[in-house]
Amino acid sequence: MRCAPGDLHDLAAEVLTDSPAHERQLFDLRLDRWFADLHDGLAAVFPAAAVGPLERRLIGTAARAFADRDPELKELDLRRTLDDAWICDPGMIGYATYADRFAGTLAGLGDRLDYLSELGVSYLHLMPLLEPRPGDSDGGYAVADYRRVRADLGDTGDLRALATALRGRGISLVLDLVLNHVAEEHAWAAAARAGDAHYQDYFRLYPDRAEPDAFERTLPEVFPDFAPGNFTWNAEMQRWVWTTFNAFQWDLNWANPDVLVEFAEIILFLANLGVEVVRLDAIAFLWKRLGTNCQNQPEVHALTQALRAVSRIACPALAFKAEAIVGPTDLVHYLGRGVHHGKVSDIAYHNSLMVQIWSMLAAQDVRLAAHALRAIPPIPASTTWVTYVRCHDDIGWAIDDADAAAVGLTGWGHRAFLSDYYSGSFPGSPARGLVFQENPATGDRRISGTAASLCGLDVALQAGPVPGRVGAGLVDAALARVLLGYAMVFGWGGIPVIWMGDELGLRNDPDWASEPGHEEDNRWAHRPRMPWDVAEERQDGATVAGRMFTALRHFATVRASLPYLDATVEAEIPELADPGILPVLRRHPVGVMLQLYNVTAGWRPWPGHLLHAHGLADGVDALSGTLVQIGLDGNLWLAPHASLWIVPRG
């Protein structure tokens, strides 16, 4: 282990002069433990002469945050240090929502914690709640102040109180931290517009179109409908500003070490409020390199490593989650590959699994998914995935052309099929999604919609004799598709996250466009306000809400009891025996677990000899509690859209 230089220990001692001796000793031990990660991350990005001074600034920041940290949070740091795989536990069940749409305010959300505990939630992701710009703020991702909470939700005192209440229930609070850009109203941007050269260097500014045009040759457009191009003219500065997402979101210049220090301070500020996971939004876009798409550049991982090292020194209970919706070969780097192995983010979104679940449900075929999921390299054992059926965002069809070709499809053709199917334009499709950001040049059509609407519940209820009641076959089929998707994400390992409303079978909000600022963004169709009258039906098994809530709560309970689902165990896709059944194998030291998912609307067989091969011919389906039954024909038969979690008996 490379220990920190003496001058950094001396600096920490000065800052911590009033701290007890055991805390000074603890900080020194952490400084030595994480110094190499900090130094190597900085040295990979900044000139050698800048590294030493930057280390001093960051260690001073870490020491001050450590000194200010609440004793209860320092105890949590010790607990997490002793159990650094806490994010991998099968009892981790996530829930994601907007605070205002769930409960109005942060205080109101605190009054609804019984609901989350009843569902089995241990990880709560609250969508952007730091102060955004007025008006359109890209759903809160245009942040005007990282140290203030939206006034309509409360203040930082309310956030601290909520984090404390959640921690008392064993629920970790997750917040978004937007790294790539700030709102044009942010104080840094305001100072830059006023002519402050120090803050102008926080951004990517250009006097003419020469460099922007050179970059544009290889840059994609994130929002071609809302914000074509990647640069915006600012008349006050007479400069072009790099604006990847929207004209009002100014990309930051991460080549400037001051930006790194600013965000280190912000991360530790949030951690000291009680935030346990920071979602690193748009992290893939941080570093700009001419001739590339300016995503997934090596410096991104070095910068993340440095930030993580600072947080480990000050507050090791904090985990990093990478919001990188990129291809599988790029995605694993956000959990650490090569020199960054296990040193960057602790959690990442398994976007590929989400896309393949929707692909399997539409095509009723698992071959593409099996090929694509097998191709994802293993991740560090100390890290894990967030698995999800859907999120706050639209669904982009990240189907790799090579993966599609490997199973006899074309990438373009399959992506077009999925867009047609989930928008409801494909003949016979029960889905009722909305096309989001169609790009005529590329043919890209992303899809908005709740899980229930994408699985056909709208159509089923229109046809059913008694809306929402058990008995309509189309309703049963629609809910079976939703639950099949959730069984897959609960069974994959990692942290399965329920998006608010899916646990009640909520459909698209028909009034999504009526709220000011939402008119042009149909993603609000799948971000409805929580209908608490519907939630009151969650104990009634004769309603859609009751069936969904009971099923997902059951998934959570069963999952927490199964050591096979610890995320330190890799999910494997064994040989297929039927193109309609996805097998997932998990080899844990206590035994083998085989999951089988029938993605078709018909009965499908699974060969009994494959169960014998894994010692599971007399196994138990953990979801139903029933023994495995191999028929006289030698097969185990799965009902339409059935999910089996087969474990050893006893």
Summary of the structure (lengths in Angstrom):
residues: 650
radius of gyration: 24.9
end to end distance: 44.8
largest distance: 81.3
contacts: 2259
relative contact order: 0.09
helix: 43%
strand: 18%
